Structures are given as structure tokens and as C-alpha cells.
Amino acid sequence: MRTMRRQRSQSLRQPQLHPSFVERRPRADTDSFRTSNLPVYVPTSAPAAHDHLPFSFGAEFELIICPRHGKVPDSDADHGVFNRFGRDLPKELAGILSASGMRAEYYDPAEEKTIDYDHWNVMLDGSVSRKYRRDGFYPVEIVTPVIRATPDWVSLIDRFWSVLNQYYECLRDTTCGFHVHISPVTKSYSDDQIRQLAKAIVFWGPATAECAPPSRQDNVQDFCKSNFDADDPTTGSLRGHGDVFQYIDNASRDEVIKFVCPDKYRAWNLLPSKFRGSGSIEFRRAPGVETAKKAKHWIAFTMAFIEMAMQFNPNDLARYAQSNPVLHDLTFQHFESTLLDCARQIDVYVQLDPRLRQPDNPRTLHITTMQKDRIRILQQLDKDHHKSVRY
């Protein structure tokens, strides 16, 4: 050992929209989207009143960590030693969190069918790279309890990261993600709220993607794909949105959710909000985080987007679009200003990085399991993206 650090029938005809990969990262300077023939759309639903606040949320941290104190297996240890240490590490971490006043338990899905969200949970994560084990770094997933979005949530996230950084060192890898589940004060979104959210996700999908770093884009990752193809002329421009919004207004709750989110591997996973579901919506676009500041940014971003969606009015956007020939550029500008304003309204602006477009910082981002063609896509944006040679 060595020392290291949720009906109606399905008869409604859906508009012909097909989710697919975005072939390139959306850029604000594209001229693909024009404002000719803007639809006249009269929504049958109205923006929601503020009876959904405060939000509740839960976060899932996918991390690769190494103990700062104690011993880890030697780099030439056999797989059995690595596996035993990897199983013990989440249990140790749960104990450290509990001793620090954050009740935590080790969760094993093979032994327990349901997870208890009244406390922190620490578990193994098979989706995160294990290639760093010989250097003492192991994959774990840490799930927060359900947190009420009162001002106290900020200090809780700070305290968690303070404890984590005291005992462990973190390593950033493209397999790591940060997922935020969010629900209204009623614990479940109403049908009208689901429609509001679906419209906002359709319209602002490209702008949302642009806020994430290159390593979390559709042409690189398969676990947080856009809900719709931003380059499809029926979905990417304001043309066609009238038909889409009318479908959303007239479809059942579950039909809307299936239309916008055919599987859980989407930037916005609405499947938990299906009829008889848990009621939350999951944001999956964020990259793995290794600081309290980044975690608070993406939590605040998720809350601000949901608040913005609740106030969403497609006619307002059509009116804005009349003034600019490049729709996407204007849409992001409007997206940015509206989201920041909503962040101020719900008092999360301080936690939000107002520079919404988040970079990768490839010099500290490890890549171990990504296909070569996808690495080349990243290198076209920044030559410092590279596969970790040692692994």
C-alpha cells in the first residue's frame, strides 16, 4: 500500500420532428435561422403565477477522487485489490460526511431497491472512468438529499465542498457529469407547467447548449443530447414553432413529455415528471464539477431556467425576432438577459456566473474513453484538448 493524497389516447398527430445529434456546437454568429414568415401563434396556456416557489432540488455529483490521507493500493496491485478499495471508498466518504454533520449512507442498488432522499447518499458509479485507479483516483457518485431552495442551500453546498476538499482530491474527466433534479413547491409540476417547460426547452434548446462547454455537446457526448436538433429547419428556427406549441397545448401530459424527451439521455430529462412519476425534472447538460462555485452556478442556472420557462410567452419571442434578421443570435441575447433577470427575481444571481458560456479548460480536463473522431472535434476548438497519454 502507498500513501496518496408520469391520459389521453395517442391519436393526436405529432409534428414531424426527430431528435438527433447536433453536428456542431451552436454558435451565436450563425445565419442559418431567418425571421421570414414568422408564425402567428395564440397560446391556450398562460405563463404561470409564482405559486411554484420555492423550488426544491437534488444534485448528483459524479466525481473521481483520491484520499488525501491514508493509503491507496499500489499501482501494480491486482484487480481484486482495486475493486475492494473502490467498494470501501464510498463507505468511508459517507462516514466522513456524517461525522461532519451531513448524514450520509452508502447506497448499494443491488441490496436496496429505492434510495432515501432524506439524507446524502454515496455510491459507486459505473458510468465514470476507472482508468485512474492505479494513481489512487476512484469514481463515486454523491447524491444530495432533497434541498429546499431557501437561502440556506448555498451554505450547505459550500460546507459539502469544504469537507470533500479537506479529505479528497478531485480529478476532472469527460465521463463526469453534474445532474440537477428540480421540482416546484407542490412537489409535482401541473399539466400547464409541463407545457410551459416543454415550449421553453424546444425554443431555447440551442441557447442552453451554448452555455455548456464543448465537451458536453451532442457531437461529443451521448448522455445529455439536445431534446431537439437545433439545425433542423422545423425545430431550429421560429418557423414551425407555432405547430409545435399547438401540439403541446393539446396533447396529454405524458404525450408532451414523450414528444420533448423520448429518453432520459437528454439535456432536460422530463421522464420523472410523467403521470405517477416522482415529479422532478432533471438537467443533465452540466459537466462534472470540482468546486462549490461551479456546483452553485449550475444549480442556480437550472432554477433560473425553470423560472424563465414558467414566465415563457412565445408571442413575446416572435415580437423580438422581428427586429433582427439572425434569429439565433437574437435568441441567445434574449435568452441570456431573460435568464439573468429571472435569476435576480429568485435571488440566485449571486451564485450564477453571468458569463453563461462556460469553457472547458482543456489543460485540466482528462480524456480517457472518448472516441478519436470526437477528440478531433474538440481539438478543432482548442488544440489543448487531448487524450490522457498515461491512460
Buried (B, 14 or more C-beta within 10 A) or exposed (E): EEEBBBEEEEEEEEBEBEBBBBEBBBEBEBEBBBBEEBBEBEBEBEEBEEEBBBBBBBBBBBBBBBBEEEEBBEEEBEEEBBBEBBEEBBBBBBBBBBEBEBEBBBBEEEEEEEEEBEBBBBBBBEEBBBBBBBBBBBBBBBBBBBBEBEEEBBEEBBBBBEBBBEBBBBBBBBBBBBBBBBBBEEEBBBBBBBBBBBBBBBBBBBBBBBBBBBBBBBBBBEBBBBBBBBBBEBBBBBBBBBBBBBBBBEBBBBBBBBBBBBEEEBBBBBBBBBEEBBBBBBBBBBBBBBEBEBBBBBBBBBBBBBBBBBBBBBEEBBEBBEEBEBBBBBBBBBBBEBBBBBBEBBBBBEBBBEEBEBEBEBEEBBBBBBEEEBBEBBBEBBEEBBBBEEB
